[in-house]
Amino acid sequence: MQTLPHQLLEWYRKNKRSLPWRAEKDAYRVWVSEIMLQQTRVDTVIPYYQKWMQRFPTVSDLAEASEEDVLLLWEGLGYYSRARYMQNAAKVIRDDHRGLFPRTVEELRRIPGIGEYTARAIASICFQAPVATLEANGKRVFSRLLDLDLPVTTTQAKKTMEQFATSQINEKNAGDFNQAIMDLGSMLCLSKEPKCAICPIKGFCKAFERHTQHLRPVMERTKAIPLVHVVAAAISDEKGHYLLAKRPKGGMLPGLWEFPGGKVEKGEDDSTALSREIKEELDTAVSIGDCIGTYRHAYTHFKVEVRAYHCTLNGPIPRPMEAQELVWALCADMERYAMGKVDRLISRDLCPQISF
């Protein structure tokens, strides 16, 4: 009698995705890929992963790099705290573990910045620990296999799926089983229009049997995401420099460079808001010129609409009242400064002659 793991792994051996971090079961490579893949699509991650491994081929290389280099290489992936956690973890692995990754989930979890899911992924893929991993694709697959009629984000759902997944794993197939589930979810068990007819494990799927696959997984209702209006100042001098501010350590996107500005408060127009923000952030004043452009970006819990303006100083020399530091940068040097997505878009519009 064919079992679910047998059918799944047989399909995986013939159809698995060719991904650069699968070339060898190296814990550092798996770790980097897993962190990059959080909240990010595989196609987006691949070129970032390849550049990362060229620049930081070992955990020691990452530990010894400057934060600026790390953030520059991460730029565009978003969720920049991931990059900082990785570098901090790399230092712990280098200093406390002689540059070698622990082999168990429990030991991996003790390293700051390595969470439960990532620890399970490394332990199972690299060291064949018989533990299940539940990422978005896996949750979708298991919710259908079990025809789970409750939101997959609930504690009970996670417990049910994990118990079932663990029951299918042994010490010989752990890594391949977890990766096969990911690939199945990515290639066949899709959110919309799942390809049930060619699924290798449809015979074990209760949702397929009951024709409820389009109702699974059950998701909790999401709250409306607020829109925040922001203004930014591209302050230039007579030599073509633009003023950049390094964001404070305690706030959002710490350590990244930005064009100064901030939130438009209730009752303010853009000019009033920008003048106030420049006074608060730089203790100076500016003359506000033409709008450079409007930029939209979505974060986890809110969206922003940023309007950027050409500006010139109309007050004393700027001081970093909130930022870590200030710098005047030419267009030719702009690429040296790690920025968030919106500020990078502004820099490109300011400097169309430069290829970033």
C-alpha positions as CSV (number, residue, x, y, z in Angstrom):
1,M,0.0,0.0,0.0
2,Q,1.4,3.4,-1.0
3,T,1.7,5.9,1.8
4,L,1.4,9.7,1.6
5,P,5.1,10.3,2.2
6,H,6.0,7.7,-0.5
7,Q,3.8,9.3,-3.1
8,L,4.9,12.8,-2.2
9,L,8.6,12.1,-2.2
10,E,8.4,10.1,-5.4
11,W,6.8,13.2,-7.0
12,Y,9.4,15.5,-5.4
13,R,12.4,13.6,-6.7
14,K,11.0,14.0,-10.3
15,N,9.6,17.5,-10.0
16,K,11.4,19.5,-7.3
17,R,12.3,23.1,-8.0
18,S,16.0,23.8,-8.9
19,L,16.9,26.4,-6.3
20,P,20.4,27.6,-5.6
21,W,20.3,26.9,-1.9
22,R,19.5,23.3,-2.5
23,A,22.7,22.5,-4.3
24,E,24.2,21.4,-1.0
25,K,22.7,20.9,2.4
26,D,24.8,23.6,4.0
27,A,23.2,25.1,7.2
28,Y,24.5,28.6,6.4
29,R,23.0,28.6,2.9
30,V,19.7,27.1,4.1
31,W,19.5,29.7,6.9
32,V,20.1,32.7,4.5
33,S,17.5,31.4,2.1
34,E,14.9,30.8,4.8
35,I,15.3,34.3,6.2
36,M,15.1,35.9,2.8
37,L,12.1,33.9,1.9
38,Q,10.1,35.2,4.8
39,Q,7.4,37.5,3.4
40,T,9.1,37.4,0.0
41,R,8.6,35.4,-3.2
42,V,11.1,32.8,-4.4
43,D,11.6,34.5,-7.8
44,T,12.5,37.8,-6.0
45,V,14.8,36.1,-3.6
46,I,17.1,34.2,-6.0
47,P,19.1,37.1,-7.4
48,Y,19.5,38.5,-3.9
49,Y,20.6,35.2,-2.5
50,Q,23.2,34.8,-5.3
51,K,24.7,38.2,-4.7
52,W,24.7,37.6,-0.9
53,M,26.6,34.4,-1.2
54,Q,29.2,36.0,-3.5
55,R,29.7,38.8,-0.9
56,F,29.3,36.8,2.3
57,P,30.1,33.1,1.4
58,T,30.5,32.1,5.0
59,V,28.9,32.9,8.3
60,S,32.2,34.5,9.4
61,D,32.2,36.8,6.4
62,L,28.7,38.0,7.4
63,A,29.7,38.4,11.0
64,E,32.7,40.6,10.1
65,A,30.9,42.8,7.5
66,S,29.9,46.4,8.2
67,E,26.2,47.0,8.9
68,E,26.2,49.4,5.9
69,D,27.4,46.7,3.5
70,V,24.8,44.3,4.9
71,L,21.9,46.8,4.5
72,L,23.1,47.7,1.0
73,L,23.0,44.1,-0.2
74,W,19.6,43.6,1.5
75,E,18.1,46.8,-0.1
76,G,14.9,46.0,-1.9
77,L,14.0,42.9,0.1
78,G,12.2,44.9,2.9
79,Y,11.8,44.0,6.5
80,Y,15.3,45.2,7.2
81,S,15.3,43.9,10.8
82,R,15.8,40.5,9.2
83,A,19.3,41.5,8.0
84,R,20.3,42.9,11.3
85,Y,19.1,39.8,13.2
86,M,21.1,37.7,10.7
87,Q,24.3,39.5,11.3
88,N,23.9,39.4,15.1
89,A,23.2,35.7,14.9
90,A,26.2,35.2,12.7
91,K,28.4,36.8,15.3
92,V,27.0,34.4,18.0
93,I,27.7,31.4,15.7
94,R,31.2,32.6,15.0
95,D,32.1,33.4,18.6
96,D,30.2,30.8,20.6
97,H,29.9,27.9,18.2
98,R,33.3,28.1,16.3
99,G,31.4,29.1,13.1
100,L,29.3,25.9,13.1
101,F,25.6,25.7,13.2
102,P,24.0,23.7,16.1
103,R,22.3,20.5,14.9
104,T,19.1,20.5,17.0
105,V,16.0,22.7,17.1
106,E,16.6,23.4,20.8
107,E,20.2,24.6,20.3
108,L,19.3,26.6,17.2
109,R,16.5,28.4,19.0
110,R,19.0,29.6,21.6
111,I,20.7,31.7,19.0
112,P,19.2,35.2,19.0
113,G,17.3,35.9,15.7
114,I,16.6,32.3,14.9
115,G,13.0,31.5,15.5
116,E,11.1,28.3,15.8
117,Y,10.3,27.9,12.0
118,T,13.8,28.6,10.9
119,A,15.3,26.3,13.5
120,R,13.1,23.5,12.3
121,A,13.9,24.1,8.7
122,I,17.7,24.1,9.3
123,A,17.5,21.0,11.6
124,S,15.4,19.0,9.3
125,I,16.9,19.9,5.9
126,C,20.6,19.9,7.0
127,F,20.6,17.4,9.9
128,Q,17.5,15.3,9.2
129,A,15.8,16.1,12.5
130,P,12.3,14.6,12.4
131,V,10.4,17.8,12.8
132,A,7.8,19.5,10.6
133,T,8.0,23.0,9.2
134,L,4.8,25.0,8.6
135,E,5.2,28.0,6.3
136,A,2.4,29.5,4.1
137,N,2.5,26.8,1.5
138,G,2.6,24.0,4.0
139,K,-0.3,25.4,6.0
140,R,-2.4,25.5,2.8
141,V,-1.5,21.9,1.9
142,F,-2.2,20.5,5.4
143,S,-5.4,22.5,5.8
144,R,-6.7,20.7,2.7
145,L,-5.3,17.3,3.5
146,L,-7.2,17.5,6.8
147,D,-10.1,19.6,5.5
148,L,-9.5,21.9,8.5
149,D,-12.5,24.0,9.2
150,L,-10.9,26.7,11.3
151,P,-8.5,29.6,10.6
152,V,-4.9,28.3,10.0
153,T,-3.5,31.1,12.2
154,T,-5.2,29.7,15.4
155,T,-3.3,27.8,18.0
156,Q,-5.5,24.7,17.6
157,A,-5.1,24.7,13.8
158,K,-1.3,24.9,14.1
159,K,-1.2,22.2,16.6
160,T,-3.4,19.9,14.5
161,M,-1.4,20.5,11.4
162,E,2.0,20.0,13.1
163,Q,0.9,16.8,14.7
164,F,-0.2,15.4,11.4
165,A,2.9,16.5,9.6
166,T,5.2,15.1,12.3
167,S,3.4,11.7,12.0
168,Q,4.5,11.5,8.4
169,I,8.1,12.3,9.0
170,N,11.0,10.0,9.9
171,E,14.8,10.6,10.3
172,K,15.5,9.6,6.7
173,N,13.0,11.8,4.9
174,A,12.6,14.9,7.1
175,G,14.3,17.5,5.0
176,D,13.0,16.2,1.7
177,F,9.5,15.8,3.1
178,N,9.3,19.4,4.3
179,Q,10.7,20.8,1.0
180,A,8.4,18.6,-0.9
181,I,5.4,20.1,0.9
182,M,6.7,23.6,0.1
183,D,7.1,22.7,-3.6
184,L,3.7,21.0,-3.7
185,G,2.1,24.2,-2.3
186,S,4.0,26.4,-4.7
187,M,3.4,24.3,-7.9
188,L,0.1,22.4,-7.5
189,C,-1.8,23.2,-4.3
190,L,-2.3,26.8,-5.2
191,S,-4.4,29.3,-3.4
192,K,-6.7,29.7,-6.4
193,E,-7.3,27.0,-8.9
194,P,-5.4,24.2,-7.2
195,K,-4.3,21.5,-9.7
196,C,-5.9,18.7,-7.9
197,A,-6.2,16.4,-11.0
198,I,-2.4,16.0,-11.1
199,C,-1.7,16.1,-7.4
200,P,0.3,13.1,-6.2
201,I,-1.4,12.9,-2.8
202,K,-5.0,13.7,-3.8
203,G,-6.0,10.2,-2.6
204,F,-5.1,11.3,0.9
205,C,-6.8,14.7,0.7
206,K,-10.0,15.1,2.6
207,A,-10.8,18.4,1.0
208,F,-10.5,16.9,-2.4
209,E,-12.7,14.0,-1.4
210,R,-15.3,16.4,0.0
211,H,-14.9,19.0,-2.8
212,T,-14.0,21.7,-0.3
213,Q,-10.5,22.5,-1.5
214,H,-11.6,26.0,-2.6
215,L,-12.8,26.7,0.9
216,R,-9.4,25.8,2.5
217,P,-7.5,27.2,4.1
218,V,-9.8,29.2,6.3
219,M,-8.4,32.7,6.8
220,E,-9.2,35.2,9.6
221,R,-10.7,38.4,8.4
222,T,-8.1,41.1,8.0
223,K,-8.6,44.7,9.3
224,A,-8.6,47.6,6.9
225,I,-5.0,48.9,6.5
226,P,-4.7,52.7,7.2
227,L,-3.1,55.1,4.7
228,V,-0.6,57.5,6.1
229,H,0.3,60.7,4.1
230,V,4.0,61.6,4.3
231,V,6.1,64.5,2.9
232,A,9.8,64.4,2.1
233,A,12.4,67.1,1.3
234,A,15.1,66.7,-1.3
235,I,17.3,69.5,0.0
236,S,20.0,70.5,-2.4
237,D,22.9,72.9,-2.4
238,E,24.5,74.9,-5.2
239,K,27.0,72.1,-5.9
240,G,24.4,69.5,-6.6
241,H,24.5,67.7,-3.2
242,Y,21.4,66.3,-1.5
243,L,21.0,66.1,2.2
244,L,20.4,62.5,3.5
245,A,19.6,61.6,7.1
246,K,20.4,58.3,8.8
247,R,17.3,57.0,10.5
248,P,17.5,56.6,14.3
249,K,18.2,53.3,15.9
250,G,14.9,53.0,17.9
251,G,12.5,53.7,15.0
252,M,11.3,52.2,11.8
253,L,14.0,51.2,9.2
254,P,16.8,52.0,11.7
255,G,20.2,52.8,10.0
256,L,18.8,53.4,6.6
257,W,19.3,56.7,4.8
258,E,16.3,58.9,3.9
259,F,15.3,62.3,2.6
260,P,14.1,64.2,5.7
261,G,10.4,64.6,6.3
262,G,7.5,62.9,8.0
263,K,3.8,62.5,8.5
264,V,1.3,65.1,7.5
265,E,-0.8,65.7,10.6
266,K,-4.6,66.5,10.6
267,G,-5.3,70.0,9.3
268,E,-1.9,70.4,7.7
269,D,-1.1,70.9,4.0
270,D,2.1,69.6,2.5
271,S,4.0,72.9,2.9
272,T,3.1,73.3,6.6
273,A,3.9,69.7,7.4
274,L,7.2,69.7,5.6
275,S,8.3,73.0,7.3
276,R,7.4,71.6,10.7
277,E,9.2,68.3,10.1
278,I,12.4,70.0,8.9
279,K,12.4,72.3,12.0
280,E,11.9,69.3,14.3
281,E,14.4,67.0,12.5
282,L,17.1,69.4,11.4
283,D,16.5,72.6,13.4
284,T,16.4,74.7,10.2
285,A,14.1,76.0,7.5
286,V,13.7,75.3,3.8
287,S,12.2,77.0,0.8
288,I,9.9,74.4,-0.8
289,G,9.8,74.1,-4.6
290,D,8.2,71.7,-7.1
291,C,6.9,68.3,-6.3
292,I,9.3,65.5,-7.5
293,G,6.7,62.8,-7.4
294,T,4.2,60.7,-5.4
295,Y,5.3,57.3,-4.1
296,R,3.2,54.6,-2.6
297,H,4.3,51.6,-0.5
298,A,2.7,49.0,1.8
299,Y,4.1,47.9,5.1
300,T,2.7,45.1,7.2
301,H,0.2,47.2,9.2
302,F,-0.2,50.4,7.1
303,K,0.4,52.0,3.7
304,V,2.1,55.3,2.9
305,E,1.7,57.8,0.2
306,V,4.8,60.0,0.1
307,R,5.1,63.3,-1.8
308,A,8.7,64.5,-2.3
309,Y,9.6,68.1,-3.0
310,H,12.7,70.0,-4.3
311,C,13.9,72.2,-1.4
312,T,16.8,74.6,-0.6
313,L,18.0,75.7,2.7
314,N,16.5,78.9,4.1
315,G,18.0,78.7,7.6
316,P,21.0,77.7,9.6
317,I,23.2,74.6,9.0
318,P,21.1,71.5,9.6
319,R,21.7,69.5,12.8
320,P,20.7,65.9,13.3
321,M,18.0,66.4,16.0
322,E,16.5,62.9,15.5
323,A,18.7,61.2,12.9
324,Q,21.9,59.4,13.8
325,E,23.9,61.6,11.3
326,L,23.5,63.7,8.2
327,V,25.5,63.6,4.9
328,W,25.5,65.7,1.7
329,A,25.6,63.3,-1.2
330,L,26.1,63.7,-4.9
331,C,24.0,61.7,-7.4
332,A,27.0,59.7,-8.3
333,D,27.5,58.6,-4.7
334,M,23.8,58.0,-3.9
335,E,24.0,54.2,-4.5
336,R,26.5,53.9,-1.6
337,Y,23.8,54.7,1.0
338,A,21.3,52.0,1.9
339,M,17.7,53.2,1.6
340,G,14.2,51.9,1.9
341,K,12.1,51.5,-1.2
342,V,10.5,54.9,-1.3
343,D,13.7,56.9,-0.7
344,R,15.5,54.9,-3.4
345,L,12.7,55.7,-5.8
346,I,13.1,59.4,-5.0
347,S,16.8,59.2,-5.5
348,R,16.3,57.7,-8.9
349,D,13.9,60.4,-9.9
350,L,16.4,63.0,-8.7
351,C,19.3,61.4,-10.5
352,P,17.9,59.9,-13.8
353,Q,21.4,60.0,-15.3
354,I,22.7,57.5,-12.7
355,S,22.1,53.8,-13.0
356,F,21.4,52.4,-9.5
